[in-house]
Each structure stands twice: as C-alpha cells, then as structure tokens.
Amino acid sequence: MKTYCKPPQVDIENWKYNEIAILDCFRNKKSRYDFQRFLRSTGIITKQEIAQELLNRRAERILIAEQMIAKMLTQRIAERDLRLKPIRQFQRIDGLTHKTRDICQETPEQQAYEYIAVHALQPLFRAKIMPIQYGSIPKRGGIAGKRKIERLIRRKFKNQKVTVIKGDVTKAYPSVTIPVVMEMLRRDIGKNKVLLWFLNELMSNYPGNHLCIGGYLPSWLFNYVMSYVLRYIYEQCQIRRGKRKRLVYAVVCYADDFTIYGDLSKLKKAMKKATSWAEDRLGLKIKNIWQFYQIASLEEERENQKNRQNESKKRTPGIDMMGYVIRRRYTIVRGRIFRRIRRQTLRAWKDLKEKKYVPWWRACRITAYKGWIKYSNSQKFMEKYNFAKLLKKCALSASKHGKEVEREKRILLIAAASSRGTYI
C-alpha cells in the first residue's frame, strides 16, 4: 500500500521546514491582539514596534519574531513536549438555521501547530481529497461549487433527464472521532512516526475526543475523511450482461452536504449502500431523509418563464446547495438568505435617508452579501433597490471605519510610548 508524507520529504523537526507554515499562520493575523501577544512572548519585539511596523507596512522585526516562533515550536516537537493549553469551547446559535453549535476557540500556539500539521500533510491531502470537494479548501468554495453544478446540469446533462439526491451527514464534526482519524492516518502515513505522534498529541487536546468546529486542522481532516465516503459512492456500479455501469454519474460535495446525479432507482441503491458503509467503517451517519430534485428540461423551463410573465409565482424544481438554488437556465439566492439581504438593504437606505450615512456595522453586513448578488441572477433586485450605489457607500463606510480606527490606535500607542521614552 502506498504511503505519503515520508520522513525524507516531511521533516517537522526541521525549523526551516516549519517556517513556511508559521509565516502562513501569521499572514492575516498580525493585527490580532492574541497573536501580537504570541509575537511578544519571543522577547525580541515590543507592542509599539509591532504597531510601528504595521503602520509603515513593513514587517522586518515581525518576520524575525515569526522565525523565532518556528524555532521554538520545532524545539518543543523535538523534545516531545508541545505544552498545549486547553481549548475554550462555547455554544453559538447559527443565525440562519438556528442550530446550537459547539464552537472551539484555539490559542495562537494551537493554531500555529495546526498550520504545521496541515503543511506536513499536504502530500496526503493532495492525493486523497477529491476535486469535487469545495468546502474549506483554498481556491475553492461555494462559488466554485455552484459553477460545477451549473456545468453539470447545463452542459453535461443538457439534453437528458437527471435526478439529483442531496445527502447530509448528521453532526458532521462531532461524529468524526480521533481514534478513527488516527487509524486512517496510520494506514496512509505509517512510516513517519514523528508526524503520527505529533498529530495524535495535537488532536488529544480537542474537547470530546472528536474534531472540533472552528479549527484549521479539523476542516482539512474532515474533508480527508469525507473523501472516502464520496469515493465509495462514486465507485458504486452494477454489472449487466458483462458490462459495468456506474450507479452515480456525478458527485458534488460542500463540507458535509453532497449531491449525486443520475437515475432515481440507481441513486437510491448507491445511497443505501453508502449510508451503511459510512456508519460501519467511519462512524459517519448520513441522514435517512434525502432531498430529491427532478431537474426540469429546457422546454419546461421556457414554459415556466412564460407563466411567470403572466404573474405566476410557481418555479420549476431547483438544486438547493451552497446558498443558491440552481436551475438549467438561471441561478437565484436561497430564499432565507435573500430575505436577509433585502431587509438589510431597506434598513441601509433608511439610515442614509435619516442619518445621511450607513453605520459601519450595517455596511459590513451589506458588503458581505455582495457575492450572493454578484454570482446569481439578481439583476432586477439590483435595479429595484439601486444595490450597486448602496454597495459603494457601504464599502466606503466599512473601509473608513476599519482602517482609520486601527491607524489612529497605532499612532496613539506609538505617541504614548515616545512621550514616556520607553516601550512596553
């Protein structure tokens, strides 16, 4: 059996090898107080020096501190003593689904270790994670997944009827236990004993002995585990008259949600087999309630469009995935997300009318919704609510608040230190 991450290529006891991961970890976190405290713990940079370098957009001393952190953490790995602090866990209600989720807040040291782990596991992830997985993977995401589904139903299955089944994993992260993950890792990277020890020590700090929501390494590991389920689904076949035919024509996955494409009877067989296999082998329970989408043909879409022009409110079935509802001819935003966008838009215009400006916190919400409108067929919405003009005002308000407030804080911090003649 082929193994990955072999010791000659992956050496986490070499600080130069880990330096790449540490620089990646700090790339967009230098302005956070907890990461600045982590930098100051090296003793070679002060709070005012960090503020001065961020103000001047230079990072010479910060880079030296990051290299010192890489050496410090690598030394701990070599001594087999990570000195991990407990992970804070708290509950948060999802604003859209109203589900209560256990979120974990990791320390900067834990996050730095996880970046080292992900960097070391890249050969494994490149080999195992499938191209049709779009959740929590760099250079992919909801937009890329939406485009994949559009290509499937508008090009690959353009002239044929296709049924889509949407599946979901129950309690995705909590159901992936550490022993199951370690068993899979021992099989795939069995020769790198140091890396296996490091991963086991790192994950033993997770509350509940399972993958935690909010971590960097857990998001990659869940995709790694999920790839085995998707590969099993895609490889399901039946042999008729000596010919091997697939039960599933295509698969698209976003985190723990996935859609499979094909004929209804064949898809049901594949889903039943995958449900029992995933629970027996990996402990993942796929929900027994599946969503079925019988994709309408182009002729049915055109007929529906004529009826809607005559004030009909009915639409053809669409694939509800990644916050969008995708059909053969057009894509719209999911209903509950669209309602939020519309409410915030109306309130923002009301603020402009009454206060002559949009508060920065509402402006941040509006700018966060830009992608939903941009990558869907929402031209009428943009014209009716003059969304493009509102978006410019909100972007200006959010940028002005964030950048100017941070800049003023750094200037005051440097001025206070200069008046005392000392650095804190």
N, C-alpha and C positions, 0 to 999 in steps of 0.2 A: 504493500500500500504506500502510495506517495505521501510524504510528509512535507511540511512547509516551515518557514522561519528557522532554518538550520543554524546552529551556532556560528559557523564561519561568516554568514551573511548578517545575522541578527545578534548583536552583542550589546546587551543592555548594561553590561558592566564597564562600558567604554563611554566616558562623558561626552566625547565628540559625537558619538552616535546619538546620544540622548539630547544633545544641544538643539538639534532640528525640532524635536518635539516641544522643548521648552520655549523656544522662540515662537512657535506656532501657538502655544498656550497663551502667551502674553501679548500676542499681536493686537487684539482688540480689547484688552482688559487692563491696560496701563492706567486708565483714569479711575478704576475702581479702588475704593479705599482698602478693601481686604487684600487685594493684590499689591497695592503700594506698600502695605504693612509687611507683606511677604518679601518684597524687594528690600525694604529697610532692615529686615532681620539678618541680611548678609553683613551689615555693618560698614558697607563701602559707599552708601548713598543715603542722603537725608530726604526728609519730606520736602524741603524747599528746593533742593536740587532736582527732584522729580518734577515739581511744578515748573521750575525754570526751563527744563528740557522740553516738557510738553508745550510750554508757551512758545518756545523758539522752534518747535517742531524738529528737535534734534534728540537723539537717543544714544549718545556715546556712553555715558555713565550707566544708563539703564541697561544697555547691552552688556556691559561688564558685570553688572549685578545679575543679569539673567544667566550668564556663563557661570558665575559663582554658584547659582542655584542648581544648575545642571551638574556641577561637580559635587555639590553637597548631597543631592538626591542619589547620584550614582554611587557615592561612597556608602550611603545607607543600604543600597541594594547589595553592594559587595559585602557589607557586614551582616546582611540578612536581618536588618532591623529597620523597618520603614517608619516606625514611630507615628502611626496613624492616629488621628483624633476621631472621636465618634461623629457620625454623620447626623445632622439635625433633620428630623422628619416632621412634617406638619401636613395638615389636611387643607385642601383648597377646592372650592366648588367651581366646576367648569361653567363659564358664562353662557355657553351655547347649549350644552347637553344637560346642565345642572347635575352632573355626576360629581360625587365626592371622591377626590383622588389623593393618595398619599404621596406628596412631593418631598424629595430629598434635597437638602442644601449642603453641598460638599465644601470642605475647606479648600483654600488655594493649593495646599500641599497635595490633597487627594486628587484634585483636578490635574495638577502637573504630572502626578504619577500615571493618571489615566491617559493623558496625551502620550506619555512614553509608551504605555501598553499598546495604544492604537497604532502608533508609529511602528512598533515592532511587529504587530500583527497584520500589517498591510499586505504582505505576500499571500497570507491566508485569505484575507477578505477579498483581494482581487480575484482569487481563484474560485471562491465559493459564492460570494454574493452575486446574484443574477442581474443581468442588465434590465430586467423588467421590475426591479425593486426601486422605488423612488422616494421612500421616506427616510429622512435624517441622513442622507448621503450627499456629500459635496458635489456641486454641479448637476444635481438632480433636484427633485422636489415636486410640489403639486402641479406647477405649470408644465413641467416635462411629462409628468404622468397624464395630465389632461390631453396633451398633444398626442401621446401614444394611443390613448383610447380613440381620439378623433381619427387618427390614421387607420386604426383597425376597422371602425365601422363605416368610414367614408372612402377607404381605398381597398384594403384587403378583402373586406366583406361587402363591398359596394353593391354587388348585383346578386346577393344571396341572403336568404333569411338566416338570422342568427339569434340565438337566445343567450342571455347573459345571466349568470348567477353570482350574486355578491355574498361573500362569506366574511366572517369576523371572528377573531379569537377572543374568548371570554377572559377578562382580567389578564391582558397580554403579558405585561412585565412581571406581575406577581406570580404568574403561573410558571415562569422560567426559573427553576431553582438552580442554585450554584452547583450542586453535585452533577446535575445533568449537563450543564455547560462545561464543567471541568472534564467530564467523561468524553465529551466530543473533542475538547482541546487536546487531551492526552492522545487521542487517536490521530489527530491531524498535525500536531506539532510535538510528537513524543520525544524527539531527540534533543530538544532544547530544554533541559531540566531547569536551568536558571529561570527561563521565561515562565515555565509552568509554575514554579514556586512563587514567582512574583505575582502572577495573575491570581493564584489561589489566596495569597495574603491580601491582595488588594480587594478581592470580592468578599473575603471573610468579614470585612468591615461593613458590608451592606446590611441594613436592618431587615430582619425577617428571613434572612438566608435566601434571598431571591434578587433578581435585577431590580434596581431602584429607578423610579421615574425622575428624570432631571439630570442624570449622569451622562457624561460623554462616552465612556466605555460601554455602558449598558445599551445605548442606542445602536452601536455597532454590533454588539453581541446578539441583540435580539434579531437584527437583520440576518446575521450569520445563522442563527437557529431557524429562522423563518425560511431561509433559502432551501433547507432540506425538505420542508413541507411543500413548498412550491415546486421543487424539482420532482418530488413524488407525484404531485398532481399532474404535472405536465407529461410525465413518463407513462401514465396510465394508458393502456391500449387493449384492444380486443383483436383476436385472430379469427378471420372468416375466410374459408376456402384457401388457407395458406397465406393470406395477406394480412399484414399487421397494420391496423388503423388506430390512430390516436383517438382517445375519448375527448380530449380537450384540444381545441385548435390554437388558443392563445391564453395568456395569463398576464394580468397587470396587478401589481401589489403596491400599496402605500401604507407603510408601517404594519399594523395588524389587520388592515382591510385589504381584501383582494377580490378581483373579478375574474371569472373564467368564461370563455366564449366557445360556443359550439351548438350541438343539437341537445334539446332538453333531456331526452332519455339518457344519453351518454353522459351529460354533465352530472346528472343525479347519481349515476353509478360512481363516477370519479369522486364526487364529494363525500359519499358514504364511506368509500374506502379510505380517503384521506382523513376523515374525521376519526375513524377508529385507529388508524396508524399513528396519527399525531398524538393522540392521547396515550396510547400504549408505549410508544418509543420516547416521546419528548415531554409528555405531561401537558401538552397544549390542548385545550378544549375548544374546538370550533363550535360556535353556536348552532343549535339544531334548526333554528328559524332562519332560512335563507331568503334573500330578496331576489325575485325573478323579474327580468326585464326582457320583454319580447319586442325587439327593435323594429320599428315601423319601416316600411320600404319608402323609397323616394316618392313614389306615387301617392302613398298615404300622407306623407309629409306635405306635399303640394296641396292635396285636398284639405288637409287641416289648416294650412295657411289661408286658403280661400274662405273657409268657415270663420277663421279668426278675424278676417277683414270685415265679415258680416256680424261682428260683435259677439262671436262665440268665445267662451273662456276656456274651452277644452283644449288640452295639448296631447300630443302623442307620447307614449312611454319614453322616458329618457334614463340614462345611466347616472345615478346619483353617486358621485365619487369625488373626493378631494375638494369638496365645497362647491362643485359645479354640477349641473345637470346637462349631460351631453347627448345630443341627438345627431341624426345624419346631416342635417342642414345647418344647425346652429347650436350654440352653447350659451346657457344662461347661468347666473349665480344661484346657488341653493336658496330656497325661499326664506329660511330664518336668517341667513346671513344678509340677504338683500334687504330685509325689513330693518335690520340694524343700520345698514348703510344709509337707507332712506331717512330714518329717524335722525341720525347724526347730521345728515346733510341739511334737513329742515331746521334743526336747532342751531347749526352753524350760521345759516343765513339769518336766523332770528337774532343771534349775537351780533352779527355785522350791522343789522338794522338798528338795534338798540344801543350797543356799546361801541360801534364803529371799529371793532376788531374781533378776532376769534381767539378765545383763551387758548394758551399753548397746549393744555392737556386735551382739549377737544380737537385742536389742529393735529396733534399726534395721531388721534384715532382716525381722522379723515384721511391723512396721508397713508396710514397703514392699510386702508381699504382701496388704495389706488390700483393694486394688482388685480383685484377681483373685477373691477370695472374694465380695466385695460384689456384683459385677456378673455373677455366674454362679449357676447353680442348685446351691448348695453348702450347703443348709440342714442336711442330715444330717451333713455334716462339722463344721459349727459346733456342732451339738448333741453329737456324739460326743466332740469334743475341747475343748468349752467355749471355743471360739475367741474369742467376744466378751469374756469375762472376761480371757482371756490378753492380748487386744489392748489393753485398758485399762491393764493392768500394764506392758506393753511401751512403750506410748505415754508413760506417766508416767516410766519409766526413761530412755527416749531423750531426752525433753524436759528432764528434770532434769539429765542429764549435759551436753547441748549448751549449754543456756542458762546454767547455773551456772558451768561451766568457763570459758566465754567472758567472763562477767561478772566472775569472780574475776581473770582475766588482765588485764582492763581496769582494775580497781580497783588491782591491784598496780602496773601500769605508771604510772598517774597518781600513786600514792603515792610511788613511787621518784623520779619527776620532781620532785614537790613537796619531798621531803627534800633533793634536791640544789639546788633553787631554779632549775633550768634545764630546758629542753625539748630533747629530742634531735631 
